[in-house]
Each structure stands twice: as structure tokens, then as C-alpha cells.
């Protein structure tokens, strides 16, 4: 009877471990998305800062993908077109655009830290459950060996 209860506990622990593994995978996917967003926003922030130092008609090489570049020249740098989500972009004064990018970067970094913390908690719970499962499994194996 006692071994049946231990078997039920072991099944419950294993089931909870599966759920936690799924949660950990989702959190890792979110981390990847947030890390990509952080890199993109950091690049935007740096590019806007670099561009505000340039004068009109400064020659540039613009990446167009696949390692290809085209020659271009800067125009008026008073305004910047900024993506605001859902494939919508708006024109903003350069300082406002930089402020917008900085705020979004700050928000992404806060969210990234939160998700990293959640992942750490889930991984710690998984470790604890794994250890409990191993102990319970060893007890069950010991009981089975005594019965034989």
C-alpha cells in the first residue's frame, strides 16, 4: 500500500516535471524574441546617435541584405521614420525618435530581466522535483528488491 502511494507521488512529480519543461521552453523562446528585440533596438539607438552627428549629403553604404550594400547620401536628418508596431511607421523629430527607441529598449530590458528570473525559478523547481523524483525512485527500487 505504501509503495502504491510512492508510485503515485512519483507519477505526480514526473507529470509536474513535464509541465515545467514546457514552461521552461516557452520562457526560453520568449528570451530569444526579447534578445532579438533588444539587439535591434540597441542598433537603432546607436544608428540614430551616429546619424545625428552627420551633415546632409554625407556618403553612406546602406545594407540591403545578403551582404549587399548600395551607395547613398544623407538627406535632412531633422526627422526619423520609426516603426511603432503592426507594420506601422511614423515620422518623428530626431530627439523624440531617440527618446522613443530608448524607452522601448528600457522596457524590453526590464521584460528580459523578468523572464530570465522566471526561467531561473522554473529551472530551480525542476531541479528540486528531479531530486525528489530520484529519491522516491530509489526508495521504490529498494522496496522492490526487498520483496524479491
DSSP file (Angstrom, degrees, kcal/mol; ACC not computed):
  #  RESIDUE AA STRUCTURE BP1 BP2  ACC     N-H-->O    O-->H-N    N-H-->O    O-->H-N    TCO  KAPPA ALPHA  PHI   PSI    X-CA   Y-CA   Z-CA
    1    1 A X     >        0   0    0      0, 0.0     4,-1.7     0, 0.0     5,-0.1   0.000 360.0 360.0 360.0 -44.2    0.0    0.0    0.0
    2    2 A X  H  >  +     0   0    0      1,-0.2     4,-1.9     2,-0.2     5,-0.1   0.874 360.0  53.4 -64.7 -35.5    2.8    2.4    0.9
    3    3 A X  H  > S+     0   0    0      1,-0.2     4,-2.3     2,-0.2    -1,-0.2   0.834 104.3  55.6 -70.2 -30.2    4.6    1.6   -2.3
    4    4 A X  H  > S+     0   0    0      2,-0.2     4,-2.3     1,-0.2    -1,-0.2   0.908 107.6  49.5 -64.5 -41.5    1.4    2.5   -4.3
    5    5 A X  H  X S+     0   0    0     -4,-1.7     4,-2.2     2,-0.2    -2,-0.2   0.893 111.4  49.0 -63.9 -40.2    1.3    5.9   -2.6
    6    6 A X  H  X S+     0   0    0     -4,-1.9     4,-2.6     2,-0.2    -2,-0.2   0.878 109.7  52.0 -67.1 -37.7    5.0    6.4   -3.5
    7    7 A X  H  X S+     0   0    0     -4,-2.3     4,-2.5     2,-0.2    -2,-0.2   0.910 109.5  49.4 -64.5 -40.8    4.3    5.4   -7.1
    8    8 A X  H  X S+     0   0    0     -4,-2.3     4,-2.4     2,-0.2    -2,-0.2   0.907 111.0  49.9 -63.2 -41.6    1.5    7.9   -7.3
    9    9 A X  H  X S+     0   0    0     -4,-2.2     4,-2.7     2,-0.2    -2,-0.2   0.920 110.5  50.1 -61.7 -43.5    3.8   10.6   -5.9
   10   10 A X  H  X S+     0   0    0     -4,-2.6     4,-2.6     2,-0.2    -2,-0.2   0.908 110.4  49.4 -63.0 -42.1    6.5    9.7   -8.4
   11   11 A X  H  X S+     0   0    0     -4,-2.5     4,-2.6     2,-0.2    -1,-0.2   0.917 111.7  49.4 -61.4 -43.0    3.9    9.9  -11.3
   12   12 A X  H  X S+     0   0    0     -4,-2.4     4,-2.7     2,-0.2    -2,-0.2   0.918 111.4  48.9 -63.1 -43.3    2.8   13.3  -10.0
   13   13 A X  H  X S+     0   0    0     -4,-2.7     4,-2.4     2,-0.2    -2,-0.2   0.922 112.4  48.0 -62.4 -44.2    6.4   14.5   -9.8
   14   14 A X  H  X S+     0   0    0     -4,-2.6     4,-2.0     2,-0.2    -2,-0.2   0.893 111.7  49.9 -64.6 -39.7    7.1   13.3  -13.3
   15   15 A X  H  X S+     0   0    0     -4,-2.6     4,-2.1     2,-0.2    -2,-0.2   0.932 111.4  48.2 -63.4 -45.9    3.9   15.0  -14.6
   16   16 A X  H  X S+     0   0    0     -4,-2.7     4,-2.6     1,-0.2    -2,-0.2   0.875 108.4  55.2 -63.0 -36.9    4.9   18.2  -12.9
   17   17 A X  H  X S+     0   0    0     -4,-2.4     4,-2.4     2,-0.2    -1,-0.2   0.904 106.7  50.8 -61.4 -41.0    8.4   18.0  -14.4
   18   18 A X  H  X S+     0   0    0     -4,-2.0     4,-2.0     2,-0.2    -2,-0.2   0.917 110.7  48.6 -62.5 -42.9    6.8   17.7  -17.9
   19   19 A X  H  X S+     0   0    0     -4,-2.1     4,-2.3     1,-0.2    -2,-0.2   0.921 111.9  49.0 -62.6 -43.1    4.7   20.8  -17.3
   20   20 A X  H  X S+     0   0    0     -4,-2.6     4,-2.9     1,-0.2    -1,-0.2   0.871 107.4  54.9 -65.9 -36.1    7.7   22.7  -16.0
   21   21 A X  H  X S+     0   0    0     -4,-2.4     4,-2.2     2,-0.2    -1,-0.2   0.914 108.8  48.8 -62.1 -41.7    9.8   21.6  -19.0
   22   22 A X  H  X S+     0   0    0     -4,-2.0     4,-2.2     2,-0.2    -2,-0.2   0.916 112.1  48.3 -62.3 -43.5    7.1   23.0  -21.3
   23   23 A X  H  X S+     0   0    0     -4,-2.3     4,-2.5     1,-0.2    -2,-0.2   0.913 110.3  51.7 -62.4 -43.1    7.0   26.3  -19.3
   24   24 A X  H  X S+     0   0    0     -4,-2.9     4,-2.4     1,-0.2    -1,-0.2   0.891 108.9  51.0 -62.1 -39.8   10.8   26.5  -19.5
   25   25 A X  H  X S+     0   0    0     -4,-2.2     4,-2.2     2,-0.2    -1,-0.2   0.917 110.2  48.8 -64.0 -43.1   10.7   26.0  -23.3
   26   26 A X  H  X S+     0   0    0     -4,-2.2     4,-2.3     1,-0.2    -2,-0.2   0.924 112.2  48.8 -62.6 -43.8    8.2   28.8  -23.6
   27   27 A X  H  X S+     0   0    0     -4,-2.5     4,-2.3     1,-0.2    -1,-0.2   0.881 109.7  52.0 -64.5 -37.8   10.3   31.1  -21.4
   28   28 A X  H  X S+     0   0    0     -4,-2.4     4,-2.0     2,-0.2    -1,-0.2   0.884 108.8  50.7 -66.0 -37.6   13.4   30.3  -23.5
   29   29 A X  H  X S+     0   0    0     -4,-2.2     4,-2.3     2,-0.2    -2,-0.2   0.916 109.9  50.0 -63.9 -42.5   11.5   31.2  -26.7
   30   30 A X  H  X S+     0   0    0     -4,-2.3     4,-3.0     1,-0.2     5,-0.2   0.898 107.9  53.9 -62.2 -39.6   10.5   34.5  -25.1
   31   31 A X  H  X S+     0   0    0     -4,-2.3     4,-2.8     1,-0.2    -1,-0.2   0.912 107.9  50.0 -60.5 -42.1   14.1   35.1  -24.1
   32   32 A X  H  X S+     0   0    0     -4,-2.0     4,-2.2     2,-0.2    -2,-0.2   0.927 112.8  46.3 -62.1 -44.8   15.2   34.6  -27.7
   33   33 A X  H  X S+     0   0    0     -4,-2.3     4,-2.4     1,-0.2    -2,-0.2   0.933 115.3  46.1 -63.3 -46.1   12.5   37.0  -29.0
   34   34 A X  H  X S+     0   0    0     -4,-3.0     4,-2.7     1,-0.2    -2,-0.2   0.875 110.6  52.8 -66.1 -37.3   13.3   39.6  -26.4
   35   35 A X  H  X S+     0   0    0     -4,-2.8     4,-2.3    -5,-0.2    -1,-0.2   0.897 110.3  48.5 -65.1 -39.7   17.1   39.3  -27.0
   36   36 A X  H  X S+     0   0    0     -4,-2.2     4,-2.5     2,-0.2    -2,-0.2   0.922 112.4  48.2 -64.2 -44.0   16.5   39.9  -30.7
   37   37 A X  H  X S+     0   0    0     -4,-2.4     4,-2.7     1,-0.2     5,-0.2   0.900 111.0  51.4 -63.1 -40.5   14.3   42.9  -30.0
   38   38 A X  H  X S+     0   0    0     -4,-2.7     4,-2.5     2,-0.2    -2,-0.2   0.927 110.9  47.4 -62.1 -45.2   17.0   44.2  -27.6
   39   39 A X  H  X S+     0   0    0     -4,-2.3     4,-2.2     2,-0.2    -2,-0.2   0.913 113.3  48.6 -62.6 -42.8   19.7   43.8  -30.2
   40   40 A X  H  X S+     0   0    0     -4,-2.5     4,-2.3     2,-0.2    -2,-0.2   0.922 113.6  45.7 -64.4 -44.6   17.5   45.5  -32.9
   41   41 A X  H  X S+     0   0    0     -4,-2.7     4,-2.8     2,-0.2    -2,-0.2   0.876 111.3  52.8 -67.7 -37.0   16.6   48.5  -30.6
   42   42 A X  H  X S+     0   0    0     -4,-2.5     4,-2.5    -5,-0.2    -1,-0.2   0.904 110.0  48.7 -63.5 -40.6   20.3   48.8  -29.5
   43   43 A X  H  X S+     0   0    0     -4,-2.2     4,-2.8     2,-0.2    -2,-0.2   0.911 112.0  48.8 -64.6 -42.1   21.3   49.0  -33.1
   44   44 A X  H  X S+     0   0    0     -4,-2.3     4,-2.8     2,-0.2     5,-0.3   0.929 111.3  50.2 -61.5 -45.4   18.6   51.6  -33.8
   45   45 A X  H  X S+     0   0    0     -4,-2.8     4,-2.2     1,-0.2    -2,-0.2   0.931 114.0  44.2 -58.8 -47.4   19.7   53.6  -30.8
   46   46 A X  H  X S+     0   0    0     -4,-2.5     4,-2.6     2,-0.2    -1,-0.2   0.907 113.5  50.6 -66.4 -41.4   23.3   53.6  -31.9
   47   47 A X  H  X S+     0   0    0     -4,-2.8     4,-2.8     2,-0.2    -2,-0.2   0.920 111.0  47.9 -64.1 -43.8   22.4   54.4  -35.5
   48   48 A X  H  X S+     0   0    0     -4,-2.8     4,-1.9     2,-0.2    -1,-0.2   0.924 112.8  49.2 -63.3 -43.2   20.3   57.3  -34.6
   49   49 A X  H  < S+     0   0    0     -4,-2.2     4,-0.4    -5,-0.3    -2,-0.2   0.913 114.1  45.7 -61.4 -41.8   23.0   58.6  -32.3
   50   50 A X  H >< S+     0   0    0     -4,-2.6     3,-1.1     1,-0.2     4,-0.3   0.897 111.1  53.2 -67.0 -40.1   25.6   58.2  -35.1
   51   51 A X  H >< S+     0   0    0     -4,-2.8     3,-1.7     1,-0.3    -1,-0.2   0.824  96.8  64.9 -67.7 -31.9   23.4   59.8  -37.7
   52   52 A X  T 3< S+     0   0    0     -4,-1.9    -1,-0.3     1,-0.3    -2,-0.2   0.686  98.5  56.5 -68.2 -13.4   22.7   63.0  -35.7
   53   53 A X  T <  S+     0   0    0     -3,-1.1    -1,-0.3    -4,-0.4    -2,-0.2   0.599  92.5  92.9 -87.9 -12.6   26.4   63.8  -36.0
   54   54 A X    <   -     0   0    0     -3,-1.7     2,-0.3    -4,-0.3    23,-0.1  -0.457  68.5-134.3 -86.1 154.3   26.3   63.7  -39.8
   55   55 A X    >   -     0   0    0     -2,-0.1     3,-1.1     1,-0.1    19,-0.2  -0.694  39.8 -83.9 -97.6 156.1   25.8   66.5  -42.2
   56   56 A X  T 3  S+     0   0    0     -2,-0.3    19,-0.2     1,-0.2    -1,-0.1  -0.253 114.4  28.3 -56.4 150.0   23.4   66.4  -45.2
   57   57 A X  T 3  S+     0   0    0     17,-2.8     2,-0.4     1,-0.3    -1,-0.2   0.637  80.1 151.3  69.0  19.9   24.9   64.8  -48.3
   58   58 A X    <   -     0   0    0     -3,-1.1    16,-2.0    17,-0.2    -1,-0.3  -0.682  50.7-115.0 -76.4 129.3   27.3   62.6  -46.3
   59   59 A X  E     +A   73   0A   0     -2,-0.4     2,-0.3    14,-0.2    14,-0.3  -0.398  41.2 179.1 -68.2 141.9   28.0   59.4  -48.4
   60   60 A X  E     -A   72   0A   0     12,-3.4    12,-2.3    -2,-0.1     2,-0.5  -0.927  30.8-134.0-135.8 159.2   26.8   56.2  -46.8
   61   61 A X  E     -A   71   0A   0     -2,-0.3     2,-0.6    10,-0.2    10,-0.2  -0.990  26.9-158.6-110.8 122.6   26.8   52.5  -47.6
   62   62 A X  E     -A   70   0A   0      8,-3.0     8,-2.0    -2,-0.5     2,-0.2  -0.892  14.3-129.2-106.7 122.0   23.3   51.1  -46.9
   63   63 A X  E     +A   69   0A   0     -2,-0.6     6,-0.3     6,-0.2     3,-0.1  -0.498  24.9 178.7 -69.8 134.1   22.9   47.4  -46.2
   64   64 A X  E     -     0   0A   0      4,-2.8     5,-0.2     1,-0.3    -1,-0.1   0.257  53.0 -88.6-117.5   9.3   20.2   45.8  -48.4
   65   65 A X  E >  S+A   68   0A   0      3,-0.7     3,-1.5     0, 0.0    -1,-0.3  -0.007 101.6  59.0 102.7 154.3   20.6   42.2  -47.2
   66   66 A X  T 3  S-     0   0    0      1,-0.3     3,-0.1    -3,-0.1    -3,-0.0   0.746 128.0 -62.5  65.3  24.6   22.6   39.2  -48.2
   67   67 A X  T 3  S+     0   0    0      1,-0.3     2,-0.3     0, 0.0    -1,-0.3   0.623 105.3 131.0  76.7  12.3   25.9   41.1  -47.6
   68   68 A X  E <   -A   65   0A   0     -3,-1.5    -4,-2.8     2,-0.0    -3,-0.7  -0.753  34.7-172.1-101.1 147.5   25.0   43.6  -50.3
   69   69 A X  E     -A   63   0A   0     -2,-0.3     2,-0.3    -6,-0.3    -6,-0.2  -0.945  10.4-151.2-134.3 153.7   25.2   47.4  -49.9
   70   70 A X  E     -A   62   0A   0     -8,-2.0    -8,-3.0    -2,-0.3     2,-0.3  -0.934  25.4-112.9-122.2 152.6   24.2   50.4  -52.0
   71   71 A X  E     +A   61   0A   0     -2,-0.3     2,-0.3   -10,-0.2   -10,-0.2  -0.629  46.7 157.6 -80.5 140.0   25.7   53.9  -52.1
   72   72 A X  E     -A   60   0A   0    -12,-2.3   -12,-3.4    -2,-0.3     2,-0.4  -0.933  31.6-132.3-150.9 171.7   23.5   56.7  -50.7
   73   73 A X  E     -A   59   0A   0     -2,-0.3   -14,-0.2   -14,-0.3     2,-0.1  -0.973  30.6-105.3-130.1 148.0   23.8   60.1  -49.2
   74   74 A X        -     0   0    0    -16,-2.0   -17,-2.8    -2,-0.4     2,-0.1  -0.393  32.8-167.1 -70.0 147.8   22.2   61.5  -46.1
   75   75 A X        -     0   0    0      1,-0.3     2,-0.2   -19,-0.2   -17,-0.2  -0.063  55.0 -26.4-105.1-147.5   19.3   63.9  -46.5
   76   76 A X        -     0   0    0      1,-0.1     3,-0.3   -20,-0.1    -1,-0.3  -0.508  52.9-164.8 -67.3 132.5   17.7   66.0  -43.9
   77   77 A X        +     0   0    0     -2,-0.2    -1,-0.1     1,-0.2    17,-0.1   0.127  63.8  99.5-107.6  19.8   18.3   64.4  -40.5
   78   78 A X  S    S+     0   0    0     15,-0.1    16,-2.5     1,-0.1     2,-0.3   0.817  86.4  39.0 -72.9 -29.8   15.8   66.5  -38.6
   79   79 A X  E     -B   93   0B   0     -3,-0.3     2,-0.4    14,-0.3    14,-0.2  -0.909  65.3-162.4-127.0 150.8   13.2   63.7  -38.8
   80   80 A X  E     -B   92   0B   0     12,-3.3    12,-3.2    -2,-0.3     2,-0.6  -0.980  19.8-131.1-130.2 140.4   13.4   59.9  -38.5
   81   81 A X  E     -B   91   0B   0     -2,-0.4     2,-0.4    10,-0.2    10,-0.2  -0.842  31.6-169.9 -93.1 123.6   10.8   57.4  -39.5
   82   82 A X  E     -B   90   0B   0      8,-3.2     8,-2.6    -2,-0.6     2,-0.3  -0.945  22.2-126.6-121.7 131.7   10.2   55.0  -36.6
   83   83 A X  E     -B   89   0B   0     -2,-0.4     6,-0.3     6,-0.3     3,-0.1  -0.594  22.2-177.2 -72.2 132.0    8.4   51.7  -36.6
   84   84 A X  E     -     0   0B   0      4,-3.4     5,-0.2     1,-0.4    -1,-0.1   0.293  51.6 -84.4-114.6   7.5    5.7   51.7  -33.9
   85   85 A X  E >  S+B   88   0B   0      3,-0.7     3,-1.4     0, 0.0    -1,-0.4  -0.206 102.8  60.4 109.8 160.1    4.4   48.1  -34.4
   86   86 A X  T 3  S-     0   0    0      1,-0.3     3,-0.1    -2,-0.1    -3,-0.0   0.842 128.0 -62.9  53.7  38.7    2.0   46.3  -36.5
   87   87 A X  T 3  S+     0   0    0      1,-0.2     2,-0.4     0, 0.0    -1,-0.3   0.799 105.4 132.6  57.5  32.5    3.9   47.3  -39.7
   88   88 A X  E <   -B   85   0B   0     -3,-1.4    -4,-3.4     2,-0.0    -3,-0.7  -0.952  32.9-176.3-114.8 132.1    3.1   51.0  -38.9
   89   89 A X  E     -B   83   0B   0     -2,-0.4     2,-0.3    -6,-0.3    -6,-0.3  -0.949   3.4-167.2-125.6 147.7    5.8   53.7  -39.0
   90   90 A X  E     -B   82   0B   0     -8,-2.6    -8,-3.2    -2,-0.4     2,-0.4  -0.957  24.7-114.6-133.3 154.3    5.6   57.3  -38.2
   91   91 A X  E     +B   81   0B   0     -2,-0.3     2,-0.3   -10,-0.2   -10,-0.2  -0.731  39.7 176.1 -88.5 132.1    7.9   60.3  -38.8
   92   92 A X  E     -B   80   0B   0    -12,-3.2   -12,-3.3    -2,-0.4     2,-0.1  -0.942  38.6 -95.2-133.6 154.4    9.3   61.9  -35.6
   93   93 A X  E  >  -B   79   0B   0     -2,-0.3     4,-2.7   -14,-0.2   -14,-0.3  -0.422  47.5-110.7 -60.6 146.2   11.7   64.6  -34.8
   94   94 A X  H  > S+     0   0    0    -16,-2.5     4,-2.5     1,-0.2     5,-0.2   0.889 116.2  47.9 -53.5 -48.2   15.1   63.1  -34.2
   95   95 A X  H  > S+     0   0    0      1,-0.2     4,-2.3   -17,-0.2    -1,-0.2   0.901 113.9  47.9 -61.7 -38.0   15.3   63.7  -30.4
   96   96 A X  H  > S+     0   0    0     -3,-0.2     4,-2.5     2,-0.2    -1,-0.2   0.889 111.1  51.0 -68.0 -38.3   11.7   62.3  -30.0
   97   97 A X  H  X S+     0   0    0     -4,-2.7     4,-2.5     2,-0.2    -2,-0.2   0.918 110.9  48.0 -63.7 -43.6   12.6   59.3  -32.1
   98   98 A X  H  X S+     0   0    0     -4,-2.5     4,-2.6    -5,-0.2    -2,-0.2   0.909 111.8  49.9 -63.7 -41.6   15.7   58.6  -30.0
   99   99 A X  H  X S+     0   0    0     -4,-2.3     4,-2.4    -5,-0.2    -2,-0.2   0.908 110.6  50.5 -62.2 -42.6   13.7   59.0  -26.8
  100  100 A X  H  X S+     0   0    0     -4,-2.5     4,-2.3     2,-0.2    -2,-0.2   0.926 112.1  46.3 -61.6 -46.3   11.1   56.6  -28.2
  101  101 A X  H  X S+     0   0    0     -4,-2.5     4,-2.6     1,-0.2    -2,-0.2   0.910 111.8  52.1 -63.7 -42.2   13.7   54.0  -29.0
  102  102 A X  H  X S+     0   0    0     -4,-2.6     4,-2.3     1,-0.2    -2,-0.2   0.910 110.6  47.8 -61.2 -42.8   15.4   54.5  -25.6
  103  103 A X  H  X S+     0   0    0     -4,-2.4     4,-2.3     2,-0.2    -1,-0.2   0.913 112.9  47.5 -65.4 -42.9   12.1   53.9  -23.8
  104  104 A X  H  X S+     0   0    0     -4,-2.3     4,-2.5     2,-0.2    -2,-0.2   0.896 111.8  50.7 -66.3 -38.5   11.3   50.8  -25.8
  105  105 A X  H  X S+     0   0    0     -4,-2.6     4,-2.4     2,-0.2    -2,-0.2   0.910 109.9  50.4 -63.5 -42.4   14.8   49.5  -25.2
  106  106 A X  H  X S+     0   0    0     -4,-2.3     4,-2.1     2,-0.2    -2,-0.2   0.912 111.2  48.7 -60.7 -43.9   14.4   50.1  -21.5
  107  107 A X  H  X S+     0   0    0     -4,-2.3     4,-2.5     2,-0.2    -2,-0.2   0.907 111.0  49.6 -65.0 -42.5   11.0   48.2  -21.4
  108  108 A X  H  X S+     0   0    0     -4,-2.5     4,-2.8     1,-0.2    -1,-0.2   0.907 110.4  51.1 -63.0 -41.1   12.5   45.3  -23.4
  109  109 A X  H  X S+     0   0    0     -4,-2.4     4,-2.1     2,-0.2    -1,-0.2   0.876 110.2  49.0 -65.9 -37.3   15.4   45.1  -20.9
  110  110 A X  H  X S+     0   0    0     -4,-2.1     4,-2.2     2,-0.2    -2,-0.2   0.932 113.8  46.3 -64.4 -45.8   13.0   45.1  -17.9
  111  111 A X  H  X S+     0   0    0     -4,-2.5     4,-2.6     1,-0.2    -2,-0.2   0.894 110.7  53.4 -64.7 -39.6   10.9   42.4  -19.5
  112  112 A X  H  X S+     0   0    0     -4,-2.8     4,-2.4     1,-0.2    -1,-0.2   0.916 109.1  48.4 -60.7 -44.5   14.0   40.4  -20.4
  113  113 A X  H  X S+     0   0    0     -4,-2.1     4,-2.1     2,-0.2    -1,-0.2   0.895 111.8  50.4 -63.2 -40.2   15.2   40.5  -16.8
  114  114 A X  H  X S+     0   0    0     -4,-2.2     4,-2.5     2,-0.2    -2,-0.2   0.922 111.5  46.6 -64.5 -44.9   11.8   39.4  -15.6
  115  115 A X  H  X S+     0   0    0     -4,-2.6     4,-2.7     2,-0.2    -2,-0.2   0.887 110.9  53.0 -66.8 -38.1   11.7   36.4  -18.0
  116  116 A X  H  X S+     0   0    0     -4,-2.4     4,-2.3    -5,-0.2    -1,-0.2   0.907 110.1  48.6 -61.8 -40.7   15.2   35.4  -17.0
  117  117 A X  H  X S+     0   0    0     -4,-2.1     4,-2.2     2,-0.2    -2,-0.2   0.923 111.4  49.2 -64.4 -44.7   14.2   35.5  -13.4
  118  118 A X  H  X S+     0   0    0     -4,-2.5     4,-2.4     1,-0.2    -2,-0.2   0.910 111.0  50.3 -60.4 -42.7   11.1   33.4  -14.1
  119  119 A X  H  X S+     0   0    0     -4,-2.7     4,-2.8     1,-0.2    -1,-0.2   0.913 108.7  52.2 -63.1 -42.3   13.2   30.9  -16.1
  120  120 A X  H  X S+     0   0    0     -4,-2.3     4,-2.1     1,-0.2    -1,-0.2   0.898 110.1  48.9 -59.9 -40.9   15.6   30.6  -13.2
  121  121 A X  H  X S+     0   0    0     -4,-2.2     4,-2.4     2,-0.2    -2,-0.2   0.914 112.0  48.0 -65.7 -42.7   12.8   29.9  -10.8
  122  122 A X  H  X S+     0   0    0     -4,-2.4     4,-2.6     1,-0.2    -2,-0.2   0.916 111.8  49.7 -64.9 -42.5   11.3   27.2  -13.1
  123  123 A X  H  X S+     0   0    0     -4,-2.8     4,-2.2     2,-0.2    -1,-0.2   0.884 110.5  50.5 -64.9 -37.2   14.7   25.6  -13.5
  124  124 A X  H  X S+     0   0    0     -4,-2.1     4,-2.3    -5,-0.2    -1,-0.2   0.911 111.2  48.6 -65.4 -41.9   15.3   25.6   -9.8
  125  125 A X  H  X S+     0   0    0     -4,-2.4     4,-2.8     2,-0.2    -2,-0.2   0.897 110.3  51.9 -63.4 -39.8   11.9   24.0   -9.3
  126  126 A X  H  X S+     0   0    0     -4,-2.6     4,-2.7     2,-0.2    -2,-0.2   0.917 109.0  49.8 -62.5 -42.7   12.7   21.4  -11.9
  127  127 A X  H  X S+     0   0    0     -4,-2.2     4,-2.4     2,-0.2    -2,-0.2   0.924 111.9  48.3 -61.2 -44.9   16.0   20.6  -10.2
  128  128 A X  H  X S+     0   0    0     -4,-2.3     4,-2.4     1,-0.2    -2,-0.2   0.918 113.6  46.4 -62.2 -45.1   14.1   20.2   -6.9
  129  129 A X  H  X S+     0   0    0     -4,-2.8     4,-2.8     2,-0.2    -1,-0.2   0.887 110.8  53.5 -65.2 -38.6   11.5   17.9   -8.5
  130  130 A X  H  X S+     0   0    0     -4,-2.7     4,-2.4    -5,-0.2    -2,-0.2   0.920 110.6  46.6 -62.3 -43.4   14.2   15.9  -10.2
  131  131 A X  H  X S+     0   0    0     -4,-2.4     4,-2.4     2,-0.2    -2,-0.2   0.920 113.1  48.7 -65.5 -43.7   16.0   15.3   -6.9
  132  132 A X  H  X S+     0   0    0     -4,-2.4     4,-2.5     1,-0.2    -2,-0.2   0.907 112.1  49.8 -62.3 -41.7   12.7   14.3   -5.2
  133  133 A X  H  X S+     0   0    0     -4,-2.8     4,-2.6     1,-0.2    -2,-0.2   0.896 109.8  50.4 -63.4 -41.0   11.9   12.0   -8.0
  134  134 A X  H  X S+     0   0    0     -4,-2.4     4,-2.3     2,-0.2    -2,-0.2   0.912 111.8  47.6 -64.1 -42.4   15.3   10.4   -7.9
  135  135 A X  H  X S+     0   0    0     -4,-2.4     4,-2.2     2,-0.2    -2,-0.2   0.936 114.2  46.6 -63.4 -45.9   15.0    9.8   -4.1
  136  136 A X  H  X S+     0   0    0     -4,-2.5     4,-2.4     1,-0.2    -2,-0.2   0.895 111.9  50.7 -64.2 -40.7   11.5    8.4   -4.5
  137  137 A X  H  X S+     0   0    0     -4,-2.6     4,-2.4     1,-0.2    -1,-0.2   0.903 109.3  51.1 -63.9 -41.6   12.5    6.2   -7.3
  138  138 A X  H  X S+     0   0    0     -4,-2.3     4,-2.3     2,-0.2    -2,-0.2   0.903 110.0  49.9 -63.7 -40.5   15.5    4.9   -5.3
  139  139 A X  H  X S+     0   0    0     -4,-2.2     4,-2.5     2,-0.2    -2,-0.2   0.922 111.1  49.1 -62.5 -44.0   13.2    4.1   -2.4
  140  140 A X  H  X S+     0   0    0     -4,-2.4     4,-2.3     1,-0.2    -2,-0.2   0.892 111.3  48.9 -63.6 -39.2   10.8    2.2   -4.7
  141  141 A X  H  X S+     0   0    0     -4,-2.4     4,-2.0     2,-0.2    -1,-0.2   0.885 110.7  51.4 -67.4 -37.5   13.6    0.2   -6.2
  142  142 A X  H  X S+     0   0    0     -4,-2.3     4,-1.7     2,-0.2    -2,-0.2   0.905 110.9  47.8 -64.2 -41.9   14.9   -0.6   -2.7
  143  143 A X  H  X S+     0   0    0     -4,-2.5     4,-1.7     1,-0.2    -2,-0.2   0.895 110.8  51.3 -65.6 -40.0   11.4   -1.8   -1.7
  144  144 A X  H  X S+     0   0    0     -4,-2.3     4,-1.2     1,-0.2    -1,-0.2   0.874 108.7  51.6 -65.5 -36.5   11.1   -3.9   -4.8
  145  145 A X  H  < S+     0   0    0     -4,-2.0    -1,-0.2     1,-0.2    -2,-0.2   0.861 108.8  50.7 -69.1 -35.1   14.5   -5.5   -4.2
  146  146 A X  H  < S+     0   0    0     -4,-1.7    -1,-0.2     1,-0.2    -2,-0.2   0.836 105.9  56.3 -70.4 -32.4   13.5   -6.5   -0.6
  147  147 A X  H  <        0   0    0     -4,-1.7    -1,-0.2     1,-0.3    -2,-0.2   0.846 360.0 360.0 -68.7 -33.3   10.2   -8.0   -1.8
  148  148 A X     <        0   0    0     -4,-1.2    -1,-0.3    -5,-0.1    -2,-0.2   0.481 360.0 360.0 -71.9 360.0   12.1  -10.4   -4.1
